[in-house]
């Protein structure tokens, strides 16, 4: 199984739940709750793209969204609190090299990296002790 397949499945399932939520709230309200553009919400709604992990996290917390993927429950509690994840102040932005160092310290390896529209998309493999 590909290292990216579970993440893809998670993002697809979250996208479907976001689209379902859009039946009861406005696009503008959803964009505000998820801190994304209205265009992004329309993209989730029509299936042209899937939400990022950060958007999934915000949806779980803002809307109490829960779902199961490969037997694992995903909800607002699945994500660590913002303050415990960050080692830097909210006004400080890490450089790419600082971020890279932190990733290496967390037993993460890059499976694939590629440039897309002025950004870098990375697929990471995280070693978690069993």
Backbone atoms as SQL, in Angstrom:
CREATE TABLE atoms (id INTEGER PRIMARY KEY, chain TEXT, resi INTEGER, resn TEXT, atom TEXT, x REAL, y REAL, z REAL);
INSERT INTO atoms VALUES
  (1, 'A', 1, 'UNK', 'N', 0.847, -1.181, 0.000),
  (2, 'A', 1, 'UNK', 'CA', 0.000, 0.000, 0.000),
  (3, 'A', 1, 'UNK', 'C', 0.885, 1.234, 0.000),
  (4, 'A', 2, 'UNK', 'N', 0.544, 2.208, -0.772),
  (5, 'A', 2, 'UNK', 'CA', 1.280, 3.460, -0.856),
  (6, 'A', 2, 'UNK', 'C', 1.240, 4.199, 0.470),
  (7, 'A', 3, 'UNK', 'N', 2.330, 4.905, 0.789),
  (8, 'A', 3, 'UNK', 'CA', 2.385, 5.683, 2.023),
  (9, 'A', 3, 'UNK', 'C', 1.369, 6.808, 2.002),
  (10, 'A', 4, 'UNK', 'N', 0.972, 7.268, 0.841),
  (11, 'A', 4, 'UNK', 'CA', 0.040, 8.386, 0.745),
  (12, 'A', 4, 'UNK', 'C', -1.421, 7.942, 0.681),
  (13, 'A', 5, 'UNK', 'N', -1.687, 6.667, 0.493),
  (14, 'A', 5, 'UNK', 'CA', -3.065, 6.205, 0.317),
  (15, 'A', 5, 'UNK', 'C', -3.957, 6.481, 1.522),
  (16, 'A', 6, 'UNK', 'N', -3.540, 6.163, 2.772),
  (17, 'A', 6, 'UNK', 'CA', -4.418, 6.467, 3.906),
  (18, 'A', 6, 'UNK', 'C', -4.705, 7.961, 4.034),
  (19, 'A', 7, 'UNK', 'N', -3.724, 8.806, 3.749),
  (20, 'A', 7, 'UNK', 'CA', -3.938, 10.248, 3.822),
  (21, 'A', 7, 'UNK', 'C', -4.933, 10.663, 2.749),
  (22, 'A', 8, 'UNK', 'N', -4.809, 10.107, 1.557),
  (23, 'A', 8, 'UNK', 'CA', -5.750, 10.404, 0.488),
  (24, 'A', 8, 'UNK', 'C', -7.159, 9.994, 0.852),
  (25, 'A', 9, 'UNK', 'N', -7.300, 8.815, 1.450),
  (26, 'A', 9, 'UNK', 'CA', -8.618, 8.337, 1.872),
  (27, 'A', 9, 'UNK', 'C', -9.194, 9.247, 2.952),
  (28, 'A', 10, 'UNK', 'N', -8.366, 9.652, 3.903),
  (29, 'A', 10, 'UNK', 'CA', -8.799, 10.540, 4.965),
  (30, 'A', 10, 'UNK', 'C', -9.279, 11.865, 4.386),
  (31, 'A', 11, 'UNK', 'N', -8.505, 12.425, 3.461),
  (32, 'A', 11, 'UNK', 'CA', -8.869, 13.704, 2.854),
  (33, 'A', 11, 'UNK', 'C', -10.155, 13.581, 2.036),
  (34, 'A', 12, 'UNK', 'N', -10.336, 12.474, 1.312),
  (35, 'A', 12, 'UNK', 'CA', -11.558, 12.278, 0.524),
  (36, 'A', 12, 'UNK', 'C', -12.779, 12.153, 1.423),
  (37, 'A', 13, 'UNK', 'N', -12.639, 11.399, 2.507),
  (38, 'A', 13, 'UNK', 'CA', -13.759, 11.220, 3.417),
  (39, 'A', 13, 'UNK', 'C', -14.098, 12.539, 4.110),
  (40, 'A', 14, 'UNK', 'N', -13.091, 13.286, 4.523),
  (41, 'A', 14, 'UNK', 'CA', -13.326, 14.585, 5.148),
  (42, 'A', 14, 'UNK', 'C', -13.986, 15.540, 4.163),
  (43, 'A', 15, 'UNK', 'N', -13.564, 15.500, 2.916),
  (44, 'A', 15, 'UNK', 'CA', -14.161, 16.352, 1.887),
  (45, 'A', 15, 'UNK', 'C', -15.653, 16.053, 1.735),
  (46, 'A', 16, 'UNK', 'N', -16.010, 14.784, 1.753),
  (47, 'A', 16, 'UNK', 'CA', -17.421, 14.402, 1.646),
  (48, 'A', 16, 'UNK', 'C', -18.216, 14.907, 2.850),
  (49, 'A', 17, 'UNK', 'N', -17.623, 14.851, 4.045),
  (50, 'A', 17, 'UNK', 'CA', -18.307, 15.341, 5.241),
  (51, 'A', 17, 'UNK', 'C', -18.459, 16.859, 5.208),
  (52, 'A', 18, 'UNK', 'N', -17.442, 17.548, 4.692),
  (53, 'A', 18, 'UNK', 'CA', -17.530, 18.999, 4.556),
  (54, 'A', 18, 'UNK', 'C', -18.634, 19.344, 3.554),
  (55, 'A', 19, 'UNK', 'N', -18.680, 18.623, 2.438),
  (56, 'A', 19, 'UNK', 'CA', -19.725, 18.854, 1.439),
  (57, 'A', 19, 'UNK', 'C', -21.109, 18.622, 2.049),
  (58, 'A', 20, 'UNK', 'N', -21.242, 17.610, 2.894),
  (59, 'A', 20, 'UNK', 'CA', -22.514, 17.330, 3.567),
  (60, 'A', 20, 'UNK', 'C', -22.884, 18.479, 4.509),
  (61, 'A', 21, 'UNK', 'N', -21.908, 19.007, 5.226),
  (62, 'A', 21, 'UNK', 'CA', -22.147, 20.123, 6.147),
  (63, 'A', 21, 'UNK', 'C', -22.613, 21.360, 5.385),
  (64, 'A', 22, 'UNK', 'N', -22.144, 21.519, 4.145),
  (65, 'A', 22, 'UNK', 'CA', -22.506, 22.682, 3.343),
  (66, 'A', 22, 'UNK', 'C', -23.983, 22.705, 2.970),
  (67, 'A', 23, 'UNK', 'N', -24.679, 21.593, 3.199),
  (68, 'A', 23, 'UNK', 'CA', -26.119, 21.569, 2.954),
  (69, 'A', 23, 'UNK', 'C', -26.876, 22.351, 4.027),
  (70, 'A', 24, 'UNK', 'N', -26.224, 22.550, 5.186),
  (71, 'A', 24, 'UNK', 'CA', -26.914, 23.227, 6.291),
  (72, 'A', 24, 'UNK', 'C', -26.328, 24.594, 6.641),
  (73, 'A', 25, 'UNK', 'N', -25.189, 24.976, 6.052),
  (74, 'A', 25, 'UNK', 'CA', -24.623, 26.302, 6.310),
  (75, 'A', 25, 'UNK', 'C', -24.189, 26.938, 4.988),
  (76, 'A', 26, 'UNK', 'N', -23.988, 28.229, 5.015),
  (77, 'A', 26, 'UNK', 'CA', -23.602, 28.943, 3.791),
  (78, 'A', 26, 'UNK', 'C', -22.122, 28.742, 3.490),
  (79, 'A', 27, 'UNK', 'N', -21.769, 28.942, 2.250),
  (80, 'A', 27, 'UNK', 'CA', -20.369, 28.856, 1.820),
  (81, 'A', 27, 'UNK', 'C', -19.539, 29.887, 2.565),
  (82, 'A', 28, 'UNK', 'N', -20.071, 31.093, 2.716),
  (83, 'A', 28, 'UNK', 'CA', -19.352, 32.154, 3.430),
  (84, 'A', 28, 'UNK', 'C', -19.094, 31.761, 4.878),
  (85, 'A', 29, 'UNK', 'N', -20.112, 31.205, 5.535),
  (86, 'A', 29, 'UNK', 'CA', -19.965, 30.754, 6.926),
  (87, 'A', 29, 'UNK', 'C', -18.910, 29.646, 7.016),
  (88, 'A', 30, 'UNK', 'N', -18.961, 28.694, 6.122),
  (89, 'A', 30, 'UNK', 'CA', -17.991, 27.594, 6.119),
  (90, 'A', 30, 'UNK', 'C', -16.581, 28.121, 5.885),
  (91, 'A', 31, 'UNK', 'N', -16.425, 29.044, 4.944),
  (92, 'A', 31, 'UNK', 'CA', -15.107, 29.614, 4.658),
  (93, 'A', 31, 'UNK', 'C', -14.557, 30.313, 5.891),
  (94, 'A', 32, 'UNK', 'N', -15.418, 31.021, 6.603),
  (95, 'A', 32, 'UNK', 'CA', -14.991, 31.701, 7.834),
  (96, 'A', 32, 'UNK', 'C', -14.575, 30.679, 8.895),
  (97, 'A', 33, 'UNK', 'N', -15.408, 29.673, 9.109),
  (98, 'A', 33, 'UNK', 'CA', -15.109, 28.644, 10.121),
  (99, 'A', 33, 'UNK', 'C', -13.801, 27.917, 9.836),
  (100, 'A', 34, 'UNK', 'N', -13.562, 27.607, 8.558),
  (101, 'A', 34, 'UNK', 'CA', -12.388, 26.808, 8.188),
  (102, 'A', 34, 'UNK', 'C', -11.166, 27.665, 7.818),
  (103, 'A', 35, 'UNK', 'N', -11.354, 28.985, 7.812),
  (104, 'A', 35, 'UNK', 'CA', -10.269, 29.918, 7.498),
  (105, 'A', 35, 'UNK', 'C', -9.677, 29.670, 6.114),
  (106, 'A', 36, 'UNK', 'N', -10.580, 29.485, 5.147),
  (107, 'A', 36, 'UNK', 'CA', -10.193, 29.307, 3.746),
  (108, 'A', 36, 'UNK', 'C', -11.050, 30.239, 2.893),
  (109, 'A', 37, 'UNK', 'N', -10.727, 30.331, 1.615),
  (110, 'A', 37, 'UNK', 'CA', -11.515, 31.162, 0.703),
  (111, 'A', 37, 'UNK', 'C', -12.825, 30.463, 0.337),
  (112, 'A', 38, 'UNK', 'N', -13.778, 31.258, -0.144),
  (113, 'A', 38, 'UNK', 'CA', -15.026, 30.674, -0.636),
  (114, 'A', 38, 'UNK', 'C', -14.747, 29.758, -1.824),
  (115, 'A', 39, 'UNK', 'N', -13.743, 30.120, -2.629),
  (116, 'A', 39, 'UNK', 'CA', -13.378, 29.285, -3.772),
  (117, 'A', 39, 'UNK', 'C', -12.931, 27.902, -3.309),
  (118, 'A', 40, 'UNK', 'N', -12.194, 27.843, -2.205),
  (119, 'A', 40, 'UNK', 'CA', -11.766, 26.545, -1.662),
  (120, 'A', 40, 'UNK', 'C', -12.976, 25.725, -1.238),
  (121, 'A', 41, 'UNK', 'N', -13.946, 26.386, -0.608),
  (122, 'A', 41, 'UNK', 'CA', -15.162, 25.686, -0.183),
  (123, 'A', 41, 'UNK', 'C', -15.900, 25.127, -1.400),
  (124, 'A', 42, 'UNK', 'N', -16.010, 25.925, -2.474),
  (125, 'A', 42, 'UNK', 'CA', -16.641, 25.417, -3.690),
  (126, 'A', 42, 'UNK', 'C', -15.865, 24.230, -4.255),
  (127, 'A', 43, 'UNK', 'N', -14.532, 24.267, -4.147),
  (128, 'A', 43, 'UNK', 'CA', -13.710, 23.146, -4.603),
  (129, 'A', 43, 'UNK', 'C', -13.992, 21.880, -3.814),
  (130, 'A', 44, 'UNK', 'N', -14.159, 22.013, -2.489),
  (131, 'A', 44, 'UNK', 'CA', -14.511, 20.852, -1.659),
  (132, 'A', 44, 'UNK', 'C', -15.897, 20.349, -2.048),
  (133, 'A', 45, 'UNK', 'N', -16.805, 21.302, -2.256),
  (134, 'A', 45, 'UNK', 'CA', -18.206, 20.970, -2.537),
  (135, 'A', 45, 'UNK', 'C', -18.360, 20.210, -3.852),
  (136, 'A', 46, 'UNK', 'N', -17.660, 20.654, -4.902),
  (137, 'A', 46, 'UNK', 'CA', -17.818, 19.989, -6.196),
  (138, 'A', 46, 'UNK', 'C', -16.793, 18.884, -6.433),
  (139, 'A', 47, 'UNK', 'N', -15.928, 18.629, -5.446),
  (140, 'A', 47, 'UNK', 'CA', -14.993, 17.521, -5.532),
  (141, 'A', 47, 'UNK', 'C', -13.769, 17.778, -6.385),
  (142, 'A', 48, 'UNK', 'N', -13.507, 19.042, -6.730),
  (143, 'A', 48, 'UNK', 'CA', -12.334, 19.312, -7.562),
  (144, 'A', 48, 'UNK', 'C', -11.030, 19.242, -6.769),
  (145, 'A', 49, 'UNK', 'N', -11.097, 19.379, -5.442),
  (146, 'A', 49, 'UNK', 'CA', -9.923, 19.102, -4.623),
  (147, 'A', 49, 'UNK', 'C', -10.333, 18.790, -3.192),
  (148, 'A', 50, 'UNK', 'N', -9.390, 18.186, -2.469),
  (149, 'A', 50, 'UNK', 'CA', -9.639, 17.740, -1.103),
  (150, 'A', 50, 'UNK', 'C', -9.007, 18.707, -0.111),
  (151, 'A', 51, 'UNK', 'N', -9.563, 18.788, 1.097),
  (152, 'A', 51, 'UNK', 'CA', -9.010, 19.682, 2.107),
  (153, 'A', 51, 'UNK', 'C', -7.659, 19.200, 2.627),
  (154, 'A', 52, 'UNK', 'N', -6.843, 20.146, 3.050),
  (155, 'A', 52, 'UNK', 'CA', -5.566, 19.810, 3.674),
  (156, 'A', 52, 'UNK', 'C', -5.822, 19.270, 5.075),
  (157, 'A', 53, 'UNK', 'N', -4.795, 18.738, 5.688),
  (158, 'A', 53, 'UNK', 'CA', -4.927, 18.241, 7.056),
  (159, 'A', 53, 'UNK', 'C', -5.282, 19.374, 8.015),
  (160, 'A', 54, 'UNK', 'N', -4.743, 20.569, 7.777),
  (161, 'A', 54, 'UNK', 'CA', -5.057, 21.719, 8.627),
  (162, 'A', 54, 'UNK', 'C', -6.543, 22.074, 8.529),
  (163, 'A', 55, 'UNK', 'N', -7.109, 22.015, 7.330),
  (164, 'A', 55, 'UNK', 'CA', -8.535, 22.309, 7.149),
  (165, 'A', 55, 'UNK', 'C', -9.376, 21.217, 7.801),
  (166, 'A', 56, 'UNK', 'N', -8.958, 19.978, 7.686),
  (167, 'A', 56, 'UNK', 'CA', -9.677, 18.872, 8.334),
  (168, 'A', 56, 'UNK', 'C', -9.679, 19.078, 9.842),
  (169, 'A', 57, 'UNK', 'N', -8.540, 19.471, 10.378),
  (170, 'A', 57, 'UNK', 'CA', -8.436, 19.729, 11.812),
  (171, 'A', 57, 'UNK', 'C', -9.406, 20.840, 12.225),
  (172, 'A', 58, 'UNK', 'N', -9.442, 21.925, 11.476),
  (173, 'A', 58, 'UNK', 'CA', -10.341, 23.037, 11.810),
  (174, 'A', 58, 'UNK', 'C', -11.804, 22.600, 11.702),
  (175, 'A', 59, 'UNK', 'N', -12.143, 21.780, 10.700),
  (176, 'A', 59, 'UNK', 'CA', -13.517, 21.296, 10.549),
  (177, 'A', 59, 'UNK', 'C', -13.916, 20.416, 11.727),
  (178, 'A', 60, 'UNK', 'N', -13.013, 19.537, 12.141),
  (179, 'A', 60, 'UNK', 'CA', -13.304, 18.672, 13.288),
  (180, 'A', 60, 'UNK', 'C', -13.560, 19.493, 14.540),
  (181, 'A', 61, 'UNK', 'N', -12.735, 20.505, 14.751),
  (182, 'A', 61, 'UNK', 'CA', -12.886, 21.321, 15.956),
  (183, 'A', 61, 'UNK', 'C', -14.086, 22.258, 15.870),
  (184, 'A', 62, 'UNK', 'N', -14.262, 22.933, 14.738),
  (185, 'A', 62, 'UNK', 'CA', -15.341, 23.920, 14.609),
  (186, 'A', 62, 'UNK', 'C', -16.720, 23.285, 14.548),
  (187, 'A', 63, 'UNK', 'N', -16.835, 22.155, 13.882),
  (188, 'A', 63, 'UNK', 'CA', -18.136, 21.555, 13.625),
  (189, 'A', 63, 'UNK', 'C', -18.361, 20.251, 14.384),
  (190, 'A', 64, 'UNK', 'N', -17.409, 19.851, 15.199),
  (191, 'A', 64, 'UNK', 'CA', -17.553, 18.581, 15.909),
  (192, 'A', 64, 'UNK', 'C', -17.575, 17.398, 14.959),
  (193, 'A', 65, 'UNK', 'N', -16.894, 17.549, 13.832),
  (194, 'A', 65, 'UNK', 'CA', -16.885, 16.514, 12.794),
  (195, 'A', 65, 'UNK', 'C', -16.110, 15.288, 13.289),
  (196, 'A', 66, 'UNK', 'N', -16.670, 14.109, 13.093),
  (197, 'A', 66, 'UNK', 'CA', -16.019, 12.846, 13.452),
  (198, 'A', 66, 'UNK', 'C', -16.213, 11.846, 12.328),
  (199, 'A', 67, 'UNK', 'N', -15.200, 11.020, 12.107),
  (200, 'A', 67, 'UNK', 'CA', -15.327, 9.927, 11.152),
  (201, 'A', 67, 'UNK', 'C', -14.257, 8.902, 11.465),
  (202, 'A', 68, 'UNK', 'N', -14.363, 7.756, 10.816),
  (203, 'A', 68, 'UNK', 'CA', -13.420, 6.669, 11.045),
  (204, 'A', 68, 'UNK', 'C', -12.721, 6.343, 9.734),
  (205, 'A', 69, 'UNK', 'N', -11.422, 6.154, 9.798),
  (206, 'A', 69, 'UNK', 'CA', -10.650, 5.786, 8.618),
  (207, 'A', 69, 'UNK', 'C', -9.727, 4.633, 9.011),
  (208, 'A', 70, 'UNK', 'N', -9.861, 3.524, 8.328),
  (209, 'A', 70, 'UNK', 'CA', -9.087, 2.314, 8.621),
  (210, 'A', 70, 'UNK', 'C', -9.155, 1.939, 10.100),
  (211, 'A', 71, 'UNK', 'N', -10.343, 2.071, 10.693),
  (212, 'A', 71, 'UNK', 'CA', -10.556, 1.694, 12.082),
  (213, 'A', 71, 'UNK', 'C', -10.086, 2.728, 13.085),
  (214, 'A', 72, 'UNK', 'N', -9.565, 3.857, 12.630),
  (215, 'A', 72, 'UNK', 'CA', -9.091, 4.894, 13.533),
  (216, 'A', 72, 'UNK', 'C', -10.088, 6.045, 13.538),
  (217, 'A', 73, 'UNK', 'N', -10.519, 6.459, 14.721),
  (218, 'A', 73, 'UNK', 'CA', -11.464, 7.565, 14.863),
  (219, 'A', 73, 'UNK', 'C', -10.728, 8.889, 14.684),
  (220, 'A', 74, 'UNK', 'N', -11.291, 9.762, 13.868),
  (221, 'A', 74, 'UNK', 'CA', -10.738, 11.095, 13.658),
  (222, 'A', 74, 'UNK', 'C', -11.781, 12.092, 14.142),
  (223, 'A', 75, 'UNK', 'N', -11.373, 12.953, 15.070),
  (224, 'A', 75, 'UNK', 'CA', -12.269, 13.972, 15.620),
  (225, 'A', 75, 'UNK', 'C', -11.418, 15.145, 16.076),
  (226, 'A', 76, 'UNK', 'N', -12.049, 16.132, 16.677),
  (227, 'A', 76, 'UNK', 'CA', -11.316, 17.284, 17.193),
  (228, 'A', 76, 'UNK', 'C', -10.270, 16.899, 18.215),
  (229, 'A', 77, 'UNK', 'N', -10.529, 15.837, 18.967),
  (230, 'A', 77, 'UNK', 'CA', -9.578, 15.380, 19.982),
  (231, 'A', 77, 'UNK', 'C', -8.383, 14.643, 19.372),
  (232, 'A', 78, 'UNK', 'N', -8.478, 14.298, 18.102),
  (233, 'A', 78, 'UNK', 'CA', -7.390, 13.579, 17.435),
  (234, 'A', 78, 'UNK', 'C', -6.175, 14.459, 17.200),
  (235, 'A', 79, 'UNK', 'N', -6.392, 15.767, 17.262),
  (236, 'A', 79, 'UNK', 'CA', -5.319, 16.706, 16.977),
  (237, 'A', 79, 'UNK', 'C', -4.855, 17.343, 18.275),
  (238, 'A', 80, 'UNK', 'N', -3.560, 17.478, 18.419),
  (239, 'A', 80, 'UNK', 'CA', -3.003, 18.106, 19.615),
  (240, 'A', 80, 'UNK', 'C', -3.419, 19.568, 19.662),
  (241, 'A', 81, 'UNK', 'N', -3.421, 20.097, 20.870),
  (242, 'A', 81, 'UNK', 'CA', -3.716, 21.520, 21.029),
  (243, 'A', 81, 'UNK', 'C', -2.641, 22.339, 20.333),
  (244, 'A', 82, 'UNK', 'N', -3.036, 23.450, 19.773),
  (245, 'A', 82, 'UNK', 'CA', -2.117, 24.323, 19.031),
  (246, 'A', 82, 'UNK', 'C', -0.905, 24.691, 19.872),
  (247, 'A', 83, 'UNK', 'N', -1.113, 25.026, 21.138),
  (248, 'A', 83, 'UNK', 'CA', 0.000, 25.479, 21.969),
  (249, 'A', 83, 'UNK', 'C', 1.009, 24.370, 22.239),
  (250, 'A', 84, 'UNK', 'N', 0.560, 23.111, 22.306),
  (251, 'A', 84, 'UNK', 'CA', 1.493, 22.024, 22.578),
  (252, 'A', 84, 'UNK', 'C', 2.262, 21.599, 21.336),
  (253, 'A', 85, 'UNK', 'N', 1.744, 21.910, 20.143),
  (254, 'A', 85, 'UNK', 'CA', 2.435, 21.540, 18.916),
  (255, 'A', 85, 'UNK', 'C', 3.533, 22.516, 18.582),
  (256, 'A', 86, 'UNK', 'N', 3.378, 23.763, 18.972),
  (257, 'A', 86, 'UNK', 'CA', 4.316, 24.785, 18.560),
  (258, 'A', 86, 'UNK', 'C', 5.411, 24.988, 19.584),
  (259, 'A', 87, 'UNK', 'N', 6.614, 25.119, 19.086),
  (260, 'A', 87, 'UNK', 'CA', 7.721, 25.455, 19.961),
  (261, 'A', 87, 'UNK', 'C', 8.140, 26.897, 19.745),
  (262, 'A', 88, 'UNK', 'N', 7.474, 27.585, 18.826),
  (263, 'A', 88, 'UNK', 'CA', 7.781, 28.976, 18.530),
  (264, 'A', 88, 'UNK', 'C', 6.583, 29.831, 18.847),
  (265, 'A', 89, 'UNK', 'N', 6.779, 31.113, 19.009),
  (266, 'A', 89, 'UNK', 'CA', 5.668, 32.015, 19.281),
  (267, 'A', 89, 'UNK', 'C', 4.787, 32.118, 18.038),
  (268, 'A', 90, 'UNK', 'N', 3.552, 32.569, 18.228),
  (269, 'A', 90, 'UNK', 'CA', 2.620, 32.625, 17.101),
  (270, 'A', 90, 'UNK', 'C', 3.029, 33.659, 16.066),
  (271, 'A', 91, 'UNK', 'N', 3.891, 34.613, 16.428),
  (272, 'A', 91, 'UNK', 'CA', 4.317, 35.627, 15.468),
  (273, 'A', 91, 'UNK', 'C', 5.591, 35.235, 14.739),
  (274, 'A', 92, 'UNK', 'N', 6.252, 34.186, 15.188),
  (275, 'A', 92, 'UNK', 'CA', 7.505, 33.757, 14.569),
  (276, 'A', 92, 'UNK', 'C', 7.227, 32.694, 13.512),
  (277, 'A', 93, 'UNK', 'N', 7.816, 32.868, 12.353),
  (278, 'A', 93, 'UNK', 'CA', 7.651, 31.888, 11.285),
  (279, 'A', 93, 'UNK', 'C', 8.978, 31.181, 11.074),
  (280, 'A', 94, 'UNK', 'N', 8.930, 29.864, 11.029),
  (281, 'A', 94, 'UNK', 'CA', 10.135, 29.087, 10.828),
  (282, 'A', 94, 'UNK', 'C', 10.613, 29.194, 9.393),
  (283, 'A', 95, 'UNK', 'N', 11.929, 29.166, 9.218),
  (284, 'A', 95, 'UNK', 'CA', 12.460, 29.064, 7.867),
  (285, 'A', 95, 'UNK', 'C', 12.313, 27.623, 7.425),
  (286, 'A', 96, 'UNK', 'N', 12.422, 27.389, 6.144),
  (287, 'A', 96, 'UNK', 'CA', 12.326, 26.036, 5.618),
  (288, 'A', 96, 'UNK', 'C', 13.367, 25.133, 6.274),
  (289, 'A', 97, 'UNK', 'N', 14.584, 25.643, 6.468),
  (290, 'A', 97, 'UNK', 'CA', 15.652, 24.817, 7.026),
  (291, 'A', 97, 'UNK', 'C', 15.413, 24.501, 8.494),
  (292, 'A', 98, 'UNK', 'N', 14.835, 25.453, 9.260),
  (293, 'A', 98, 'UNK', 'CA', 14.476, 25.169, 10.658),
  (294, 'A', 98, 'UNK', 'C', 13.388, 24.102, 10.713),
  (295, 'A', 99, 'UNK', 'N', 12.404, 24.245, 9.833),
  (296, 'A', 99, 'UNK', 'CA', 11.329, 23.267, 9.769),
  (297, 'A', 99, 'UNK', 'C', 11.870, 21.886, 9.408),
  (298, 'A', 100, 'UNK', 'N', 12.771, 21.848, 8.426),
  (299, 'A', 100, 'UNK', 'CA', 13.379, 20.591, 7.993),
  (300, 'A', 100, 'UNK', 'C', 14.090, 19.913, 9.164),
  (301, 'A', 101, 'UNK', 'N', 14.830, 20.686, 9.953),
  (302, 'A', 101, 'UNK', 'CA', 15.539, 20.143, 11.113),
  (303, 'A', 101, 'UNK', 'C', 14.554, 19.558, 12.113),
  (304, 'A', 102, 'UNK', 'N', 13.461, 20.266, 12.362),
  (305, 'A', 102, 'UNK', 'CA', 12.456, 19.748, 13.286),
  (306, 'A', 102, 'UNK', 'C', 11.823, 18.465, 12.766),
  (307, 'A', 103, 'UNK', 'N', 11.580, 18.394, 11.469),
  (308, 'A', 103, 'UNK', 'CA', 11.018, 17.181, 10.884),
  (309, 'A', 103, 'UNK', 'C', 11.955, 16.001, 11.061),
  (310, 'A', 104, 'UNK', 'N', 13.251, 16.219, 10.835),
  (311, 'A', 104, 'UNK', 'CA', 14.217, 15.136, 10.994),
  (312, 'A', 104, 'UNK', 'C', 14.281, 14.676, 12.448),
  (313, 'A', 105, 'UNK', 'N', 14.128, 15.621, 13.388),
  (314, 'A', 105, 'UNK', 'CA', 14.152, 15.278, 14.800),
  (315, 'A', 105, 'UNK', 'C', 12.931, 14.468, 15.223),
  (316, 'A', 106, 'UNK', 'N', 11.866, 14.503, 14.439),
  (317, 'A', 106, 'UNK', 'CA', 10.625, 13.805, 14.767),
  (318, 'A', 106, 'UNK', 'C', 10.503, 12.446, 14.072),
  (319, 'A', 107, 'UNK', 'N', 11.608, 11.902, 13.606),
  (320, 'A', 107, 'UNK', 'CA', 11.623, 10.606, 12.910),
  (321, 'A', 107, 'UNK', 'C', 10.768, 10.614, 11.651),
  (322, 'A', 108, 'UNK', 'N', 10.873, 11.686, 10.917),
  (323, 'A', 108, 'UNK', 'CA', 10.139, 11.807, 9.672),
  (324, 'A', 108, 'UNK', 'C', 11.118, 11.762, 8.507),
  (325, 'A', 109, 'UNK', 'N', 10.710, 11.088, 7.457),
  (326, 'A', 109, 'UNK', 'CA', 11.537, 11.059, 6.251),
  (327, 'A', 109, 'UNK', 'C', 10.677, 11.485, 5.070),
  (328, 'A', 110, 'UNK', 'N', 11.307, 12.129, 4.133),
  (329, 'A', 110, 'UNK', 'CA', 10.600, 12.569, 2.942),
  (330, 'A', 110, 'UNK', 'C', 10.535, 11.411, 1.960),
  (331, 'A', 111, 'UNK', 'N', 9.333, 11.028, 1.579),
  (332, 'A', 111, 'UNK', 'CA', 9.129, 9.971, 0.598),
  (333, 'A', 111, 'UNK', 'C', 9.222, 10.566, -0.800),
  (334, 'A', 112, 'UNK', 'N', 8.625, 11.754, -0.954),
  (335, 'A', 112, 'UNK', 'CA', 8.615, 12.411, -2.252),
  (336, 'A', 112, 'UNK', 'C', 8.481, 13.908, -2.032),
  (337, 'A', 113, 'UNK', 'N', 9.170, 14.694, -2.829),
  (338, 'A', 113, 'UNK', 'CA', 9.030, 16.152, -2.811),
  (339, 'A', 113, 'UNK', 'C', 8.998, 16.635, -4.249),
  (340, 'A', 114, 'UNK', 'N', 8.065, 17.551, -4.516),
  (341, 'A', 114, 'UNK', 'CA', 7.991, 18.100, -5.868),
  (342, 'A', 114, 'UNK', 'C', 7.455, 19.525, -5.808),
  (343, 'A', 115, 'UNK', 'N', 7.885, 20.324, -6.778),
  (344, 'A', 115, 'UNK', 'CA', 7.454, 21.715, -6.859),
  (345, 'A', 115, 'UNK', 'C', 6.132, 21.782, -7.617),
  (346, 'A', 116, 'UNK', 'N', 5.175, 22.529, -7.030),
  (347, 'A', 116, 'UNK', 'CA', 3.872, 22.725, -7.658),
  (348, 'A', 116, 'UNK', 'C', 3.493, 24.192, -7.493),
  (349, 'A', 117, 'UNK', 'N', 3.389, 24.891, -8.604),
  (350, 'A', 117, 'UNK', 'CA', 2.942, 26.293, -8.604),
  (351, 'A', 117, 'UNK', 'C', 3.626, 27.149, -7.544),
  (352, 'A', 118, 'UNK', 'N', 4.936, 27.142, -7.510),
  (353, 'A', 118, 'UNK', 'CA', 5.669, 27.996, -6.584),
  (354, 'A', 118, 'UNK', 'C', 5.712, 27.493, -5.158),
  (355, 'A', 119, 'UNK', 'N', 5.231, 26.285, -4.919),
  (356, 'A', 119, 'UNK', 'CA', 5.255, 25.686, -3.586),
  (357, 'A', 119, 'UNK', 'C', 5.925, 24.328, -3.684),
  (358, 'A', 120, 'UNK', 'N', 6.212, 23.744, -2.547),
  (359, 'A', 120, 'UNK', 'CA', 6.797, 22.410, -2.510),
  (360, 'A', 120, 'UNK', 'C', 5.794, 21.484, -1.844),
  (361, 'A', 121, 'UNK', 'N', 5.425, 20.412, -2.530),
  (362, 'A', 121, 'UNK', 'CA', 4.547, 19.391, -1.957),
  (363, 'A', 121, 'UNK', 'C', 5.441, 18.240, -1.523),
  (364, 'A', 122, 'UNK', 'N', 5.291, 17.845, -0.239),
  (365, 'A', 122, 'UNK', 'CA', 6.101, 16.757, 0.300),
  (366, 'A', 122, 'UNK', 'C', 5.192, 15.654, 0.809),
  (367, 'A', 123, 'UNK', 'N', 5.619, 14.434, 0.571),
  (368, 'A', 123, 'UNK', 'CA', 4.979, 13.285, 1.182),
  (369, 'A', 123, 'UNK', 'C', 5.969, 12.776, 2.220),
  (370, 'A', 124, 'UNK', 'N', 5.514, 12.721, 3.477),
  (371, 'A', 124, 'UNK', 'CA', 6.381, 12.331, 4.590),
  (372, 'A', 124, 'UNK', 'C', 6.004, 10.956, 5.124),
  (373, 'A', 125, 'UNK', 'N', 6.973, 10.241, 5.623),
  (374, 'A', 125, 'UNK', 'CA', 6.749, 8.984, 6.337),
  (375, 'A', 125, 'UNK', 'C', 7.180, 9.236, 7.779),
  (376, 'A', 126, 'UNK', 'N', 6.286, 8.964, 8.717),
  (377, 'A', 126, 'UNK', 'CA', 6.544, 9.223, 10.135),
  (378, 'A', 126, 'UNK', 'C', 6.703, 7.896, 10.844),
  (379, 'A', 127, 'UNK', 'N', 7.831, 7.731, 11.528),
  (380, 'A', 127, 'UNK', 'CA', 8.078, 6.511, 12.288),
  (381, 'A', 127, 'UNK', 'C', 7.471, 6.666, 13.676),
  (382, 'A', 128, 'UNK', 'N', 6.479, 5.841, 13.992),
  (383, 'A', 128, 'UNK', 'CA', 5.811, 5.895, 15.285),
  (384, 'A', 128, 'UNK', 'C', 6.093, 4.578, 15.998),
  (385, 'A', 129, 'UNK', 'N', 6.660, 4.641, 17.214),
  (386, 'A', 129, 'UNK', 'CA', 6.922, 3.400, 17.939),
  (387, 'A', 129, 'UNK', 'C', 5.628, 2.635, 18.204),
  (388, 'A', 130, 'UNK', 'N', 5.639, 1.339, 17.983),
  (389, 'A', 130, 'UNK', 'CA', 4.446, 0.524, 18.162),
  (390, 'A', 130, 'UNK', 'C', 4.313, 0.056, 19.593);
